[in-house]
């Protein structure tokens, strides 16, 4: 069934996709740009889009359903100069620092299937791109016994791979999340160039220091980064080029370098100011029973 859906997708979607590299922005701007692309693609104004970006300053992003008061050490974030933002996607907290972040935006009419099925296809692009960098990555096979191992004490995203996320020797290398709005899929994720466990676990809240130490020690066995796999970490631009080639091959598309449209920039500015600058923007969605 999965193969049939993917073959149908490959035969129906546009062959020419847009490729964006929007550089480094703060958390509110980055999330606003992703949503702006989704909005304008849903209207048919822009083609399916692969975007790469970075974060300045380093930012802790929370999943849509996370409780910030319970899971974030706000004083540590302020002391370390770490920004805070809430994603429109689910999942757990991610510290965006030394990484390459990607997002894919495509209409569900072009890419049918469940979240896991679409994860599986899009993650193939990541795997092929990483192999161009000399990384023997693979898709983590979703298994009920493995899912049961996820730590309930950790708010960190990279503590265990989820279904069809990208791993190397069982350790999570790319963390992704997906949301569907306006008949459109937005999937974004982080490829870690390096991990700073001290910083990550400093900005997360734990019931005690002993729990913090225990979870931090376990984290090292479940997550990895390019600097722990390769003798030399490729530059950001090199990683983006490899991932773009991987996506182009996996999805059988041509990627056309472009920039955000004027309308997308205007929408993004408004979303950054009116929505993503507030960590609790999601509460209005919950009150109105609106899907994130």
HUTABEL-V790996 format. One line per field, one symbol per residue. burial: I if it has 9 or more other ideal C-beta (glycine too) atoms within 8 Angstrom, else O. A space follows every 50 residues. Layout:
BEGIN
burial=???
END
This chain:
BEGIN
burial=OOOOIIOIIIOOIOOOIIIIIIOOIIIIIIIIIIIIIIIIIIOOOIOIII IIIIIOOIIIIIIIOIOIOOIIIOOIIOOIOIIIIIIIIIIIIIIIOOII IIIIIIIIOIIOIOOIIIIIIIIIIIIIIIIIIOIOIOIIOIOOOIIOOO IOOIIIIIIIIOIIIIIIOOIIIIIIIIIIIOOIIIIIIIIIIIIIIOII IIIIOIOOOOIIOIIIOIIOOIIIIIIOIIOOOIOOOIIIOIIIIIIIII IOIOIOOOOIIOOIIOIIIIIIOOIIOOOOIIOOIOOOOOOI
END
